[in-house]
Amino acid sequence: MATIQALWRFSRPHTIIGTTLSVWAVYLLAMLGQDTPAIFLASLSLVLGAWLACLLGNVYIVGLNQLWDVEIDRINKPNLPLANGDFSIAQGRWIVGLCGVASLAIAWGLGLWLGLTVSISLVIGTAYSVPPVRLKRFSLLAALCILTVRGMVVNLGLFLFFRTGLGSPPTLITPIWVLTLFILVFTVAIAVFKDVPDMEGDRQFKIQTLTLQIGKKNVFVGTLILLTICYVAMVIWGLWTVFPLNIPVFIGSHLLLLFLLWGRSRGVDLEDKGEIASFYQFIWKLFFLEYLLYPLAVWLPAFKLTIF
């Protein structure tokens, strides 16, 4: 049980949840216009395989980062398994290596688009953490890595994989473009804010994050502005789009999340590392909710048409 718990912490649970929701949300969007019950059963192995490949790739990326950040994590994140000694470095290497190989094998075994999606993600994840490239040393390039993988590669690559697997042409429809643009900007906010709780270790090991360059107050305000832009843009699209949506659900949910964001941001003590980390996890919860609420609002009109 202790080993399982350590492996769970090693996998960085919030990223595992984000990856899971993104795979299934994109799959639901790819299913639009299909004979849902029949296609779902026929394509279940497709989505489960893609899910497994992406989860293994996720563990590879976050595990590789921990392998190269052990000393930093002993200051910033001392509860991580490599930093506190639950896993040895050798064990960490085995986990990362096996997950990387298995992820690529499954992805390429299932098809070109999934193979490319996972391969590009792993290459960028490697460049992010591993010297001599180690792009995480530079705030702009680090953010670019994260938004490229989570904002573009995963959403668009998985959508094309699912569409071709469902027998449709590899084309991108409006809903996936809108979701991708939202997640792209949202991921910038995550990438910018994620270093705020880790200033001490980053400063000591000369990791030039945006937080160290412009200060945590400016990063905090900038994060709120970016996330507000995301939600306001979604509301505007919901008001003007001709694509079938459940407008009350779509607009109402985004306004509610915007309200919760600003409500939660009030009173955050930027001198309290625990409060900053808690707010960062709250941003991830908003990220999770988008992958739940967006497909729901898109699917409700189609579901109504199918039933009636």
VEXDREN-2710 file (C-alpha; in Angstrom, 1 decimal):
% VEXDREN-2710
k/r/px/py/pz
1/MET/0.0/0.0/0.0
2/ALA/2.8/2.4/0.8
3/THR/4.4/1.7/-2.6
4/ILE/1.1/2.4/-4.4
5/GLN/0.6/5.6/-2.5
6/ALA/4.2/6.7/-3.4
7/LEU/3.5/5.8/-7.1
8/TRP/0.4/7.9/-7.0
9/ARG/2.3/10.9/-5.6
10/PHE/5.1/10.3/-8.2
11/SER/2.5/10.5/-11.0
12/ARG/1.4/14.0/-9.8
13/PRO/-2.4/13.2/-9.4
14/HIS/-3.6/16.6/-10.6
15/THR/-1.9/16.0/-14.0
16/ILE/-3.3/12.5/-14.2
17/ILE/-6.9/13.8/-13.6
18/GLY/-6.3/16.5/-16.2
19/THR/-5.1/14.0/-18.8
20/THR/-8.0/11.6/-18.1
21/LEU/-10.6/14.3/-18.5
22/SER/-9.0/15.7/-21.7
23/VAL/-8.9/12.3/-23.3
24/TRP/-12.6/11.6/-22.6
25/ALA/-13.8/15.1/-23.4
26/VAL/-12.0/15.1/-26.8
27/TYR/-13.4/11.6/-27.5
28/LEU/-17.0/12.9/-26.8
29/LEU/-16.4/15.8/-29.2
30/ALA/-15.1/13.5/-31.9
31/MET/-18.3/11.4/-31.4
32/LEU/-20.6/14.3/-32.5
33/GLY/-22.7/13.3/-35.5
34/GLN/-22.1/9.6/-34.9
35/ASP/-24.6/6.8/-34.2
36/THR/-23.7/7.1/-30.5
37/PRO/-24.6/3.7/-28.8
38/ALA/-23.3/1.6/-31.7
39/ILE/-20.1/3.6/-32.2
40/PHE/-19.4/3.9/-28.5
41/LEU/-19.3/0.1/-28.1
42/ALA/-17.3/-0.4/-31.2
43/SER/-14.7/2.3/-30.3
44/LEU/-14.4/1.6/-26.6
45/SER/-11.1/-0.2/-27.1
46/LEU/-9.9/2.8/-29.1
47/VAL/-10.5/5.3/-26.3
48/LEU/-9.3/3.0/-23.5
49/GLY/-6.0/2.4/-25.4
50/ALA/-5.5/6.1/-26.0
51/TRP/-6.3/6.8/-22.3
52/LEU/-3.7/4.3/-21.2
53/ALA/-1.0/5.5/-23.6
54/CYS/-1.6/9.1/-22.4
55/LEU/-1.5/8.2/-18.7
56/LEU/1.8/6.3/-19.2
57/GLY/3.2/9.3/-21.1
58/ASN/2.0/11.6/-18.4
59/VAL/3.9/9.6/-15.7
60/TYR/7.0/9.6/-18.0
61/ILE/7.0/13.4/-18.3
62/VAL/6.3/14.2/-14.6
63/GLY/8.6/11.5/-13.4
64/LEU/11.5/12.6/-15.7
65/ASN/11.1/16.1/-14.2
66/GLN/11.4/14.7/-10.7
67/LEU/14.5/12.8/-11.6
68/TRP/16.3/15.9/-12.6
69/ASP/14.8/18.1/-9.8
70/VAL/15.5/16.0/-6.7
71/GLU/17.5/18.7/-5.0
72/ILE/15.0/21.4/-5.9
73/ASP/12.1/19.3/-4.8
74/ARG/13.7/18.7/-1.4
75/ILE/13.0/22.4/-0.8
76/ASN/9.9/23.1/-2.9
77/LYS/8.0/19.7/-2.8
78/PRO/9.6/17.6/0.0
79/ASN/6.6/15.1/-0.1
80/LEU/7.5/13.8/-3.5
81/PRO/8.8/10.2/-3.5
82/LEU/12.2/10.9/-4.9
83/ALA/12.7/13.9/-2.7
84/ASN/11.8/12.2/0.5
85/GLY/13.4/8.8/-0.3
86/ASP/10.3/6.7/-0.8
87/PHE/11.7/5.7/-4.2
88/SER/15.4/5.5/-5.0
89/ILE/16.8/7.2/-8.1
90/ALA/17.2/3.8/-9.7
91/GLN/13.6/3.0/-9.1
92/GLY/12.5/6.3/-10.5
93/ARG/14.5/5.7/-13.6
94/TRP/12.9/2.2/-14.1
95/ILE/9.4/3.7/-13.7
96/VAL/10.0/6.5/-16.1
97/GLY/11.7/4.3/-18.7
98/LEU/9.0/1.6/-18.6
99/CYS/6.2/4.1/-18.8
100/GLY/7.9/5.9/-21.7
101/VAL/8.5/2.8/-23.7
102/ALA/5.0/1.4/-23.0
103/SER/3.3/4.7/-23.9
104/LEU/5.0/4.8/-27.3
105/ALA/4.4/1.1/-28.0
106/ILE/0.7/1.4/-27.3
107/ALA/0.3/4.7/-29.1
108/TRP/2.0/3.6/-32.3
109/GLY/0.2/0.3/-32.2
110/LEU/-3.1/2.1/-32.3
111/GLY/-2.4/4.5/-35.1
112/LEU/-0.5/7.3/-36.7
113/TRP/-2.3/10.2/-35.0
114/LEU/-2.0/8.8/-31.5
115/GLY/1.6/7.8/-32.2
116/LEU/2.5/11.4/-33.3
117/THR/0.6/12.9/-30.4
118/VAL/2.3/10.9/-27.7
119/SER/5.8/11.1/-29.4
120/ILE/5.6/14.9/-29.7
121/SER/4.4/15.2/-26.1
122/LEU/7.3/13.0/-24.8
123/VAL/9.9/14.8/-26.9
124/ILE/8.8/18.2/-25.5
125/GLY/8.5/16.8/-22.0
126/THR/12.1/15.5/-22.3
127/ALA/13.4/18.8/-23.6
128/TYR/11.6/20.6/-20.7
129/SER/13.5/18.7/-18.0
130/VAL/16.7/17.1/-19.3
131/PRO/20.0/18.9/-19.7
132/PRO/21.6/20.3/-21.7
133/VAL/18.4/21.6/-23.2
134/ARG/16.3/21.8/-19.9
135/LEU/13.9/24.4/-21.2
136/LYS/12.3/24.9/-17.7
137/ARG/15.3/27.1/-16.9
138/PHE/13.7/29.8/-19.0
139/SER/10.2/31.1/-18.1
140/LEU/9.0/31.8/-21.6
141/LEU/10.2/28.5/-23.1
142/ALA/8.9/26.6/-20.1
143/ALA/5.4/28.0/-20.5
144/LEU/5.6/27.4/-24.2
145/CYS/6.3/23.7/-23.6
146/ILE/3.3/23.3/-21.3
147/LEU/0.8/25.1/-23.4
148/THR/2.0/23.4/-26.6
149/VAL/1.5/19.9/-25.1
150/ARG/-1.7/20.5/-23.0
151/GLY/-3.1/23.3/-25.1
152/MET/-2.5/22.0/-28.7
153/VAL/-0.9/18.7/-29.2
154/VAL/-3.2/16.6/-26.9
155/ASN/-6.5/18.2/-27.9
156/LEU/-5.9/18.3/-31.7
157/GLY/-3.9/15.1/-32.0
158/LEU/-6.4/13.1/-30.0
159/PHE/-9.3/14.5/-31.9
160/LEU/-7.8/13.5/-35.2
161/PHE/-7.0/10.1/-33.9
162/PHE/-10.6/9.5/-32.7
163/ARG/-12.1/10.9/-35.8
164/THR/-10.1/8.7/-38.1
165/GLY/-10.7/5.7/-35.8
166/LEU/-14.4/6.4/-36.0
167/GLY/-14.2/6.3/-39.8
168/SER/-14.5/10.1/-40.3
169/PRO/-12.1/12.2/-42.3
170/PRO/-9.2/13.8/-40.3
171/THR/-10.8/17.3/-40.1
172/LEU/-11.1/19.6/-37.2
173/ILE/-14.6/21.0/-36.4
174/THR/-15.5/24.2/-34.6
175/PRO/-16.1/22.8/-31.1
176/ILE/-12.5/21.3/-30.9
177/TRP/-11.0/24.6/-32.1
178/VAL/-12.9/26.6/-29.5
179/LEU/-11.9/24.2/-26.7
180/THR/-8.3/24.2/-27.8
181/LEU/-8.1/28.0/-27.8
182/PHE/-9.6/28.1/-24.4
183/ILE/-7.2/25.5/-23.0
184/LEU/-4.3/27.1/-24.7
185/VAL/-4.8/30.4/-22.9
186/PHE/-5.8/28.6/-19.7
187/THR/-2.6/26.6/-19.8
188/VAL/-0.6/29.7/-20.1
189/ALA/-2.1/30.8/-16.8
190/ILE/-1.3/27.5/-15.2
191/ALA/2.3/27.6/-16.5
192/VAL/2.8/31.1/-15.3
193/PHE/1.3/30.5/-11.8
194/LYS/2.8/27.1/-11.1
195/ASP/6.2/28.5/-10.0
196/VAL/4.7/31.0/-7.4
197/PRO/4.8/28.5/-4.5
198/ASP/8.3/27.3/-5.5
199/MET/10.2/30.6/-5.4
200/GLU/12.7/29.5/-2.7
201/GLY/14.0/26.4/-4.4
202/ASP/14.0/28.1/-7.9
203/ARG/16.0/31.1/-6.6
204/GLN/18.5/28.8/-4.9
205/PHE/19.1/26.7/-8.0
206/LYS/18.9/29.7/-10.4
207/ILE/15.8/28.6/-12.3
208/GLN/14.7/31.9/-13.9
209/THR/10.9/31.7/-13.5
210/LEU/8.6/34.6/-14.4
211/THR/7.8/34.8/-10.7
212/LEU/11.4/35.6/-9.8
213/GLN/11.6/38.1/-12.7
214/ILE/8.5/40.2/-12.1
215/GLY/7.3/39.2/-8.6
216/LYS/4.5/37.0/-7.4
217/LYS/1.9/39.8/-7.1
218/ASN/2.2/40.6/-10.8
219/VAL/2.0/36.9/-11.7
220/PHE/-1.0/36.5/-9.5
221/VAL/-2.8/39.5/-11.1
222/GLY/-1.7/38.4/-14.6
223/THR/-3.1/34.9/-14.0
224/LEU/-6.5/36.3/-13.0
225/ILE/-6.6/38.5/-16.1
226/LEU/-5.8/35.5/-18.4
227/LEU/-8.4/33.3/-16.8
228/THR/-11.0/36.1/-17.0
229/ILE/-10.2/36.5/-20.7
230/CYS/-10.9/32.8/-21.2
231/TYR/-14.3/32.8/-19.5
232/VAL/-15.5/36.1/-21.1
233/ALA/-14.4/34.8/-24.5
234/MET/-16.5/31.6/-24.0
235/VAL/-19.5/33.6/-23.0
236/ILE/-19.2/35.8/-26.1
237/TRP/-18.9/32.7/-28.3
238/GLY/-21.9/31.2/-26.6
239/LEU/-23.9/34.3/-27.4
240/TRP/-22.9/34.5/-31.1
241/THR/-22.2/31.0/-32.3
242/VAL/-24.6/29.3/-34.7
243/PHE/-23.3/25.9/-33.6
244/PRO/-25.9/23.9/-31.6
245/LEU/-25.3/24.5/-27.9
246/ASN/-27.3/24.4/-24.7
247/ILE/-26.9/28.1/-24.3
248/PRO/-28.1/28.4/-20.7
249/VAL/-25.7/25.6/-19.5
250/PHE/-22.8/26.9/-21.6
251/ILE/-23.0/30.6/-20.6
252/GLY/-24.3/30.0/-17.1
253/SER/-21.5/27.6/-16.2
254/HIS/-18.7/29.8/-17.5
255/LEU/-20.1/32.9/-15.7
256/LEU/-20.4/30.8/-12.5
257/LEU/-16.8/29.6/-12.8
258/LEU/-15.6/33.2/-13.4
259/PHE/-17.5/34.3/-10.3
260/LEU/-15.9/31.4/-8.2
261/LEU/-12.5/32.4/-9.5
262/TRP/-12.7/35.9/-8.3
263/GLY/-14.4/34.9/-5.1
264/ARG/-11.6/32.4/-4.4
265/SER/-8.9/34.9/-5.3
266/ARG/-10.0/37.4/-2.6
267/GLY/-7.9/37.3/0.5
268/VAL/-5.2/35.0/-0.8
269/ASP/-2.1/35.7/1.2
270/LEU/0.8/35.7/-1.2
271/GLU/3.2/35.5/1.7
272/ASP/1.7/32.2/2.8
273/LYS/3.1/29.3/0.7
274/GLY/0.2/27.0/1.7
275/GLU/-2.4/29.5/0.5
276/ILE/-0.6/30.0/-2.8
277/ALA/-0.4/26.2/-3.3
278/SER/-4.1/25.9/-2.5
279/PHE/-5.1/28.5/-5.0
280/TYR/-2.9/26.8/-7.6
281/GLN/-4.8/23.6/-7.0
282/PHE/-8.1/25.5/-7.3
283/ILE/-7.0/26.7/-10.8
284/TRP/-6.5/23.0/-11.7
285/LYS/-10.0/22.3/-10.5
286/LEU/-11.3/24.9/-12.8
287/PHE/-9.3/23.2/-15.6
288/PHE/-11.0/19.9/-14.8
289/LEU/-14.4/21.4/-14.8
290/GLU/-14.0/22.9/-18.2
291/TYR/-13.4/19.4/-19.6
292/LEU/-16.6/18.2/-17.9
293/LEU/-18.9/21.2/-18.7
294/TYR/-17.8/22.0/-22.2
295/PRO/-18.7/18.5/-23.7
296/LEU/-22.0/18.5/-21.7
297/ALA/-23.1/21.8/-23.2
298/VAL/-22.2/20.7/-26.7
299/TRP/-23.7/17.3/-26.3
300/LEU/-27.1/18.3/-24.7
301/PRO/-28.7/19.5/-28.0
302/ALA/-27.5/16.4/-29.9
303/PHE/-28.8/14.2/-27.1
304/LYS/-32.2/15.9/-27.1
305/LEU/-32.4/15.5/-30.9
306/THR/-31.6/11.8/-30.5
307/ILE/-34.2/11.2/-27.9
308/PHE/-37.0/13.1/-29.5
END
